[in-house]
Amino acid sequence: MIAGGDIAAAMADSMPPADLAAITLRPDDLAETVWRLVDERSAPEAVIDVIS
């Protein structure tokens, strides 16, 4: 899920924040990756996860 999104907000009511950190993407990281795909055009796709 994406931090600040509707799903993240709904989950925040039912789980401790520490448990959600492992499954939450930061919007800035997602936007940066998508921008690189558009700008550089060096790859057709990217894997975006909370680990990398």
C-alpha positions in Angstrom: 0.0 0.0 0.0 1.0 3.6 -0.4 1.5 5.8 2.7 -1.1 8.5 2.8 -3.5 6.6 0.7 -7.0 5.5 1.6 -6.0 1.9 2.2 -3.1 3.0 4.4 -5.5 5.2 6.4 -8.0 2.4 6.9 -5.2 0.0 8.0 -3.8 2.5 10.4 -6.9 2.3 12.5 -6.5 -1.5 13.0 -2.8 -2.1 13.2 0.2 -0.6 15.0 2.4 1.7 12.7 5.4 -0.5 13.2 3.6 -3.5 11.7 2.5 -1.4 8.6 6.0 -0.1 7.9 7.0 -3.4 6.3 4.2 -3.2 3.7 4.0 0.5 3.0 5.6 2.3 0.1 6.5 6.0 0.4 4.9 8.1 -2.3 8.1 10.0 -3.0 10.0 6.7 -3.7 7.2 5.6 -6.1 7.2 8.9 -7.9 10.9 8.9 -8.3 11.0 5.4 -9.8 8.1 6.2 -12.2 9.8 9.5 -13.3 13.1 7.6 -14.0 11.2 5.2 -16.2 9.7 8.1 -18.2 12.8 10.3 -18.3 15.5 7.8 -19.0 13.5 5.2 -21.0 16.2 2.7 -20.2 13.9 0.0 -18.9 10.3 -1.0 -19.8 9.3 -1.7 -16.2 10.5 -1.5 -12.6 9.9 -3.5 -9.5 8.9 -1.2 -6.6 8.9 -2.7 -3.2 9.4 -1.6 0.4 12.8 -3.4 0.7 14.8 -1.7 -2.0 
